[in-house]
Amino acid sequence: MDFKRARTDEQRAERRRTILDTAAAMLTEMPVAKLSLNELSRRVGLAKSNVLRYFESREAVLLELLDAQLQDWVTEMERSFEPIEGTPRERGDRFAAVLAESMAKRPVMCDLISAQTAVLEHNVSTEVAIQHKHATTRTIEALARLVLRHLPELGTQDAVRLVAVATLVATAAWPYCQPPEALQAAYAAEPTLAALQMEFTDLVRQALEVTISGLLARREAMAEAAYRG
């Protein structure tokens, strides 16, 4: 791809979109850890120094891509999440299943989430960090509203807590559920080790089910205690 120098805001915005789209495509082929700025630059068709005109670092590219992925995911969830019926516990279990399944369908997003705090939030300026955290806040607020739509019994504070737990579980579960070839071979060679191999959707779903049940039980206990005075 042969780029001429971007001279207008529209052209510069187009360059940024191209870089982000290219990075997203690369992450369908390789994990975050293997995506280098040199290879990204080569695929975009720009010198590394020119890519750095639009993003200050590799991590800045991937943070903005993560923010975009999360926004797309939340928008899709808001549009497609069907109403849930039943008791609070039943609705909680269903909500946990749908959330886990929807995350599993977005492997690029999950890989970026798993690298967010340990890798991506490093090697960026304060300005980029502020922009990223504002985007993160919007995502948390949108997901909390979605939780409350289906589980109003939780209340705002516990809805935010549930979103935090979902993020933390996904951060840990994604790399754990993507074992390298040596571990896959070990699981195949030693059936007694197979129990250590976890499936992402099930792991996230189970963790969220337990969290929702615990939050509901605690609120019920607090309400009963307040009633008794």
N, C-alpha and C positions, 0 to 999 in steps of 0.2 A: 504494500500500500504506500503510495507516494503522496505525502502531505505537503502542501504549500504552507507557508507561515500564516497562522491565524491572525487576522488583523482586526476583527470585530468581535464584540461580545458574543454574538451568535455563533461565530466560527469557533471561538474558544470553548463555548459550551458544547459544541458538537465534538470537539477533540476530547473533552472530558467524558462525554457519553461513550465515545469510541473506546477509550481506555478502559472504562468500567465494563462495557460489554465484552471486550476482549478478555479481561480478567475473569469475568463470570464464565465465559466459554472455557477458559483454561482450567477452572476449578471443576468442570465436569470430567476432566481428564486426569487431574492430579490433585492431591491434598494441598491445603494452604501451605504447609511446611515446604513444599517443593516448588511453589510459585516464586520465581525470582524476578527482580526488576529487569535484569538483562533480557530474559526470555520474553517478558511482557513487552518490552520496548521493541524487540525484534518482530514480534507478531503484529504489533500496532503499526510498525513501519516508521518509527521515530527513533532518533538517537536517545539514549538514556537521559542525557542532559535536557532534551526537549520534553520528555515525559515529566521530568522534575519541574518543568515550568508550570504544569497543571496540577500536580500533586507533589507534596514535599517529600514523600517517601513511599516505599512499597506498602507500609502499614497504613498510611493515609488513604491509599487507593482502596485497600481491603476494608477499612473501617467504613468508608462511604458506601462501598458495595454492601456491607452488612446492613447498614441503615436502610438502604433501598430494598434489600431482600426482606427485612422485617416489615417494612411498610407495605410491601406487596402482599406478604403473608397475612398481616392483620386485615387489610382491605378484603382479601379473599374470604377470610374467616367471617368477617362482619356480613358479607353478602351471602354466603352459602350455608352458614351454620343454621340448621333447622331447629325450630322450637323443641324443647325437651319437656316431657311430662313425667309425672311420678312423684314419689316422695323425695325429700331433699337428698337422701342417701342414693336413691336410684338416679336422680338427675346428676348428682356428683360423679357417680361411676361412669355415666354416659358422657359427661363433659370431659372427664379424664381420658376416655377412649378416643373421642373425636380430636382432642387437642394433640394427643400423642401420635395418632395416625396422620394428622395434617403436618406435623413437624417432620415425620419420617419421609414424607413425600418431597421434602425440600432438603436433599443432602448437602447442597452447597451452603445453604443457610445454617444448617446444623454444624458443618465443619467450621464456618466462620464464628459461630457462637462459641464453640469449644476452644477457639484460639483467641477470643476477644480479650480477656483480662491478662492472660499469660504472655501474649505476643503482640496482638494488634494495638493495644493501648500504650505500647512502648514505641519510642522513636517517632513521636509526633509532637507538634508544638502545642502550647496551651490553647491557641485559637482553634486548632483542629479538635482537641480534646473537648472544648466547650461545645462546639457544634455537634460532636458525636453524642455527648451526654444530653444535650437538648433533644436530639432525635430519640435517644433511649428513653427519656422521660415521656415523650409523646407515645411511644410504643407501649410502655407500661400502663399509661393512663387508658389507652384504647383497649388493651387486653383486660384491664380491670373492669372497664365498662361492659365488656363482653361476658366476663364472669358474672357480674351482677345481673345481667339480663336473664341468665339461666339459673343462677343461684343467689337470689336476692337475700337469702337468709344469712349469707356470710358477712354482709356489710362491706363498706369500702375498705377498711383497714385490712381485713382478712382477704379480700379479693386481691389487694396489692401483694400481700404475703404469699398467696398462691402463685401469682405470676413470678415472684422472686424464686420460689421453690422450683417452678417449672424450668426457669432459666438455669438455675444451678444444677438441676438433675440432668438437663440436656448437655450442659457443659462437660460434665463428668462422663455421662453415658455414651456420648457419641464416639470419642476415641476408644473407649473400652470395648465398644461393640464393633469396632473396625480392626480386628486383630491382623497383624502382619502375617506374611506367608508362613514363617517359622511356627507361629502359634497355631495357625490353622492346621498345619501338618501335625503338630503335637496333639491337637484335639482329635484328629483323625486316627493317629497311631495309638493313642491311649484313651479308650472309651471312658475310663474312670475320670478323665479330665474334662469330658464333654460338658459336665454340669457347670463348669466355669465360663463356658461360652454363653453370652447373654444376647438377647435380641432387643434392639433399641426400643421399638414400639412397646413391647411388653414391659420393659424396665421402666420407661417413663410413665406408662399408664398405671402400673402398680404403685409407683411412688406418689403419683397425683391422687389416686384413689385413697391411699392411706392419709395423705395430707388433708384432703377435703373432709374425710370422715372425722379426723382429729379436730379440725377447725369447727365443724358443725357440733361435735360433742362438747367442745369447750364452751361454745356460745350457749348451748342448751343448759349446761351446768351453771354458767354465769347468770342466765336468766332465771333459773330455778332458785339460785341463792338470793338473787335480788328480790324475787317474789316472797321468799320466806322472811326477808328483811333481816 
